[in-house]
Amino acid sequence: MRDSELKSEAGEDCRGGDLFLPAIPWVLCLHGGVQTRVEIADFENWREVAGEAAEVLSSGEVVAVPTETVYGLAACAFDAAAVARIFAAKERPAFDPLIVHVSGLRDLGRVAVVPEGIKEVVKDLAEAFWPGPLTLVLPRHEDVPDLVTSGLSTVAVRASNHEVMRYLTKKLGPLAAPSANRFGRISPTSASAVMSELEGRIPLIVDGGACTNGLESTIVAVEEGEKRPTLRLLRPGPVTREELRRFGRVVKAGRVTPGRPEAPGTLESHYAPMAPVHLFEKPEEFVPEEGKNYALLSYRGDPRDGYVERHAWSRVEVLSPGKGKLAEAAVRFFFALRALDTGKIDAIVAEPVSDVGLGSAIMDRLRRAAAKRP
């Protein structure tokens, strides 16, 4: 199928806030009562299942797809009507932009216009980390619908390392795909987690097993600098600040303007379970309220850290039992947070992890989960 055939024929546009939204009733975007199918993509049949997903996506629908970071809710990036279905299924506000997935560097020019001054560093970053968990924020191509970028002049782009997503982007071209959960909630790292979030809202979930990274991609805005390129770190992730420093000057992004994030996953309150999360730097800071049930999200599960024996916890989930390995903690992070979020828990207390390397990404997610909710 030619890429031009994938573009939407939605008819006239209507203005929605600052964006042009396709002229379709928003109620039609939600699959009220639709049967959500789960197709297992294992070693023997994953191409067959991916091919079925491609057919569903080509029809203008959305599909939950595994990646190496978290599960994404995909739609053809140039089909504004299909992208609108992502926003509706997730109950995502139109001001929050999406990540566009491409097959690799050769397709980057379809969604982004890379200025001459940063072409070399963009190429170097892509060759070093693509396919993989690094998202680059670059000037957008005019063919990318406003809804994908929330009206911004930039677009967030990455190439996934998961075989299913790679198959789909090679076959269909660029796909818009935020995490496959309701807006602001815990990101899903398994098909069952997607089902708990979006059952009855989407037609198909491709079950590719558990995600290998467990945390969303690192996001950097690539810009020209005086002596070296500037990499503004918008969201920490599996590609660490330390790894990025050899490509340019890494600077921390400023505070996000409410209602106007520059990239996905950067709002102050995000990745939040239903139960409130409390992050304490020291165990003695936690003072339980009488009659409440508390759960503990522990880093190592080691009593010597002072948290495990601080209270008679209703439930404890340990990110990396024993030695406390950040890579293991990252893989288990969203799974453990979701496991603690039961109706019987009044609040979740979280231990901090080392705020360096991959630990910075974990702490970023913990701080957003614990932030005051709008």
Summary of the structure (lengths in Angstrom):
residues: 374
radius of gyration: 20.5
end to end distance: 43.6
largest distance: 63.7
contacts: 1296
relative contact order: 0.14
helix: 30%
strand: 21%
